Amino acid sequence: FHEHNLLKDAYQKNYDFIVCRNVLIYFTEEAKSEVFKKFSESLKPGGLLFIGSTEQIMNYRDIGLKRENSFYYRKEG
């Protein structure tokens, strides 16, 4: 685990899973879209993204994700 500025810091690649729960509810819609895209790009194919149950990715297909449940998505590929 480490601290990371979601909007400014570079993202590493090939993560098996990313957990970011109940953080993005405080971001603008534009910032959320940017962060979700970066998360997707950082996951390896088949990797999982866990978010808060009240946070939804509206364009998940456009960024290469498959919705598995209301709070997690899988990177396609």
PAGU-958736 format. One record per atom (N, C-alpha, C, O): atom name; y, z, x. Coordinates in Angstrom, 3 decimals, decimal comma, padded with zeros to 6 digits. Each point is the difference from the previous one (the first is absolute). Layout:
BEGIN
CA  Y  Z  X
...
END
This chain:
BEGIN
N  -001,178  000,000  000,841
CA  001,178  000,000  -000,841
C  001,236  000,000  000,882
O  000,015  000,605  001,072
N  001,018  -001,291  -001,537
CA  001,261  000,036  000,721
C  001,154  -000,345  -000,937
O  -000,192  -000,593  -001,062
N  001,387  000,978  001,481
CA  001,206  -000,287  -000,766
C  000,352  -001,474  000,154
O  -000,186  -000,584  001,068
N  000,696  -000,011  -002,140
CA  000,306  -001,430  000,023
C  001,132  -000,282  -000,986
O  -000,076  000,401  -001,161
N  001,120  -001,087  001,616
CA  001,064  -000,442  -000,894
C  -000,491  -001,281  -000,673
O  -000,155  -001,028  000,658
N  -000,084  001,088  -001,936
CA  -000,632  -001,107  -000,715
C  000,831  -001,273  -000,031
O  -000,553  -001,092  -000,132
N  001,863  001,213  000,251
CA  000,854  -001,179  -000,068
C  000,406  -000,541  001,366
O  000,259  -001,196  000,135
N  -000,199  002,051  000,874
CA  000,546  -000,421  001,294
C  -001,035  -000,175  001,104
O  000,167  -000,866  000,860
N  -001,218  001,654  -000,861
CA  -000,968  -000,032  001,097
C  -000,960  -001,182  -000,130
O  -000,283  -000,478  -001,098
N  -000,207  000,022  002,247
CA  -001,024  -001,050  000,024
C  -001,323  000,569  -000,509
O  -000,273  001,192  000,138
N  -000,528  -002,053  -000,720
CA  -001,298  000,400  -000,532
C  -001,106  -000,495  000,919
O  000,042  -001,132  000,482
N  -001,027  001,981  -000,244
CA  -001,181  -000,420  000,744
C  -000,912  -000,792  -000,937
O  000,236  -000,046  -001,207
N  -001,255  -000,565  001,754
CA  -000,916  -000,849  -000,780
C  -001,411  000,585  -000,027
O  -000,334  000,909  000,759
N  -000,476  -001,457  -001,652
CA  -001,437  000,278  -000,094
C  -000,356  001,419  -000,420
O  -000,962  000,579  000,504
N  001,732  -000,024  -001,420
CA  -000,348  001,306  -000,552
C  -001,136  -000,148  -001,010
O  -000,052  -000,978  -000,746
N  -000,852  001,950  000,727
CA  -001,053  000,050  -001,018
C  000,559  000,504  -001,323
O  -000,399  -000,462  -001,069
N  001,327  001,413  001,148
CA  000,650  000,485  -001,213
C  001,369  000,579  000,332
O  000,253  000,481  001,105
N  000,616  -000,548  -002,106
CA  001,343  000,569  000,074
C  000,160  000,879  -001,228
O  -000,320  -000,420  -001,112
N  000,810  001,633  001,305
CA  000,275  000,921  -001,101
C  001,501  000,263  -000,023
O  000,562  000,511  000,968
N  000,071  -000,855  -002,058
CA  001,437  000,228  -000,174
C  000,212  000,372  -001,460
O  000,275  -000,857  -000,841
N  -000,407  002,133  000,556
CA  000,046  000,467  -001,385
C  001,297  000,726  -000,303
O  000,439  000,873  000,749
N  000,167  -001,258  -001,873
CA  001,182  000,670  -000,531
C  001,181  -000,005  000,960
O  000,765  000,962  000,069
N  -000,628  -002,050  000,666
CA  001,136  -000,188  000,906
C  000,900  -001,113  -000,531
O  001,221  000,146  -000,043
N  -001,827  -001,242  -000,355
CA  000,772  -001,191  -000,351
C  000,714  000,113  -001,342
O  000,802  -000,871  -000,337
N  -001,067  001,907  -000,426
CA  000,722  000,201  -001,262
C  001,488  000,220  000,257
O  000,812  -000,141  -000,915
N  -000,449  000,483  002,140
CA  001,391  000,252  000,364
C  000,691  -001,237  000,567
O  001,186  000,058  000,324
N  -001,905  -001,181  -000,198
CA  000,531  -001,222  000,593
C  000,477  -000,958  -001,092
O  -000,442  000,079  -001,146
N  001,347  -000,980  001,516
CA  000,414  -001,063  -000,921
C  -001,165  -000,973  -000,175
O  -000,940  -000,002  000,796
N  001,007  -000,817  -001,832
CA  -001,058  -000,992  -000,236
C  -000,106  -000,967  001,176
O  -001,102  -000,376  000,399
N  002,239  -000,026  000,152
CA  000,001  -000,912  001,149
C  -000,679  000,640  001,208
O  -000,795  -000,646  000,683
N  001,106  001,907  -000,421
CA  -000,611  000,711  001,133
C  -001,498  000,184  -000,224
O  -000,785  -000,150  000,936
N  000,382  000,473  -002,160
CA  -001,429  000,146  -000,306
C  -000,753  -001,291  000,291
O  -001,065  000,021  000,618
N  001,617  -001,136  -001,061
CA  -000,650  -001,296  000,227
C  -000,167  -000,275  001,482
O  -001,044  -000,489  000,431
N  002,070  000,802  000,349
CA  -000,062  -000,209  001,449
C  -001,083  000,872  000,634
O  -000,770  -000,475  000,835
N  000,710  001,733  -001,223
CA  -000,982  000,927  000,568
C  -001,418  -000,391  -000,415
O  -000,905  000,011  000,834
N  000,697  -000,353  -002,092
CA  -001,335  -000,404  -000,448
C  -000,479  -001,237  000,751
O  -001,176  -000,091  000,352
N  002,067  -000,858  -000,104
CA  -000,368  -001,200  000,763
C  -000,396  000,384  001,422
O  -000,984  -000,516  000,529
N  001,738  001,409  000,088
CA  -000,321  000,453  001,359
C  -001,328  000,747  000,023
O  -000,791  -000,168  000,927
N  000,546  000,986  -001,935
CA  -001,292  000,690  -000,088
C  -001,136  -001,019  -000,054
O  -000,981  000,120  000,734
N  001,113  -001,114  -001,596
CA  -001,048  -001,006  -000,142
C  -000,243  -000,733  001,311
O  -001,149  -000,231  000,377
N  002,207  -000,133  000,314
CA  -000,125  -000,693  001,286
C  -000,653  000,880  001,061
O  -000,587  -000,515  000,953
N  000,681  001,825  -001,104
CA  -000,550  000,937  000,981
C  -001,474  000,315  -000,219
O  -000,671  000,489  000,909
N  000,166  -000,763  -002,097
CA  -001,402  000,285  -000,302
C  -000,915  -001,101  000,522
O  000,357  -001,178  -000,017
N  -001,525  001,570  000,474
CA  -001,015  -001,006  000,332
C  -000,626  -000,478  -001,304
O  000,085  000,709  -001,003
N  -000,710  -001,881  000,978
CA  -000,670  -000,458  -001,219
C  -000,995  001,057  -000,500
O  -000,818  000,510  000,766
N  000,904  -000,195  -002,052
CA  -000,844  001,033  -000,588
C  000,604  001,384  000,093
O  -000,544  000,949  -000,566
N  001,668  -000,812  001,275
CA  000,659  001,300  000,142
C  000,589  000,478  -001,313
O  000,275  -000,797  -000,896
N  -000,083  002,108  000,790
CA  000,473  000,608  -001,242
C  001,397  000,573  000,146
O  000,353  000,557  001,039
N  000,436  -000,701  -002,094
CA  001,330  000,595  -000,099
C  -000,005  000,968  -001,169
O  -000,231  -000,398  -001,141
N  000,486  001,668  001,424
CA  000,074  001,035  -001,031
C  001,459  000,358  -000,230
O  000,725  000,319  000,942
N  -000,294  -000,374  -002,211
CA  001,369  000,366  -000,351
C  -000,042  001,014  -001,137
O  -001,066  000,284  -000,547
N  002,221  000,258  000,197
CA  000,067  000,973  -001,082
C  -000,358  -000,625  -001,337
O  000,190  -001,199  -000,205
N  -000,704  002,006  -000,695
CA  -000,447  -000,520  -001,297
C  001,158  -000,542  -000,833
O  -000,227  -000,798  -000,910
N  001,458  001,209  001,194
CA  001,156  -000,514  -000,732
C  000,650  -001,183  000,706
O  000,950  -000,587  -000,517
N  -001,457  000,234  001,693
CA  000,534  -001,128  000,759
C  -000,910  -001,203  -000,231
O  -001,220  000,109  000,122
N  001,805  -001,243  -000,452
CA  -000,786  -001,204  -000,240
C  000,551  -001,146  000,823
O  001,204  -000,084  000,241
N  -002,088  -000,794  000,185
CA  000,404  -001,207  000,709
C  -000,070  -001,137  -001,008
O  -001,087  -000,433  -000,381
N  002,226  -000,040  -000,043
CA  000,043  -001,014  -001,045
C  -000,495  -001,363  000,491
O  -000,623  -000,739  -000,763
N  000,891  000,402  002,014
CA  -000,358  -001,322  000,536
C  -001,157  000,093  000,989
O  -000,012  -000,720  000,998
N  -000,949  001,583  -001,256
CA  -001,069  000,259  000,968
C  -000,759  -001,262  000,397
O  -000,402  -000,130  001,156
N  000,200  -000,786  -002,069
CA  -000,712  -001,250  000,337
C  000,800  -000,851  000,987
O  -000,570  -000,637  000,887
N  001,880  000,633  -001,048
CA  000,872  -000,803  000,869
C  -000,017  000,475  001,448
O  000,314  -000,770  000,907
N  -000,674  002,026  -000,685
CA  -000,003  000,536  001,368
C  -001,420  000,233  000,517
O  -000,202  000,711  000,985
N  -000,783  -001,319  -001,660
CA  -001,372  000,014  000,500
C  -000,810  001,233  -000,325
O  -000,953  000,324  000,708
N  001,326  000,373  -001,781
CA  -000,735  001,200  -000,386
C  -000,736  -000,215  -001,318
O  000,390  -000,833  -000,818
N  -001,452  001,594  000,630
CA  -000,752  000,024  -001,255
C  000,082  001,415  -000,541
O  -000,260  000,959  000,728
N  000,616  -000,817  -001,986
CA  000,102  001,323  -000,613
C  -001,396  000,505  -000,330
O  -000,726  -000,619  -000,778
N  000,359  001,733  001,365
CA  -001,317  000,595  -000,230
C  000,066  001,105  -001,049
O  -000,969  000,230  -000,724
N  002,097  000,448  000,641
CA  000,200  001,115  -000,910
C  001,501  000,173  -000,169
O  000,777  -000,728  000,616
N  -000,364  001,669  -001,430
CA  001,432  000,177  -000,230
C  000,739  000,498  001,232
O  001,227  -000,081  000,049
N  -001,939  000,593  000,942
CA  000,682  000,555  001,168
C  -000,519  -000,527  001,331
O  000,416  000,485  001,051
N  -001,317  -001,468  -001,069
CA  -000,359  -000,600  001,287
C  -000,297  -001,490  -000,112
O  -000,437  -000,508  -001,033
N  000,696  -000,162  002,150
CA  -000,108  -001,449  000,104
C  -000,805  -000,347  001,242
O  -000,005  000,751  000,975
N  -000,681  -001,899  -001,015
CA  -000,800  -000,467  001,135
C  000,595  -001,300  000,534
O  000,364  -000,889  -000,769
N  -000,270  000,789  002,092
CA  000,482  -001,227  000,645
C  -001,074  -001,075  -000,141
O  -001,155  000,215  000,368
N  001,538  -001,358  -000,895
CA  -000,951  -001,095  -000,173
C  -000,254  -000,695  001,329
O  000,786  000,103  000,941
N  -001,890  -000,802  -000,894
CA  -000,278  -000,777  001,203
C  -001,302  000,336  000,647
O  -000,350  -000,587  001,024
END
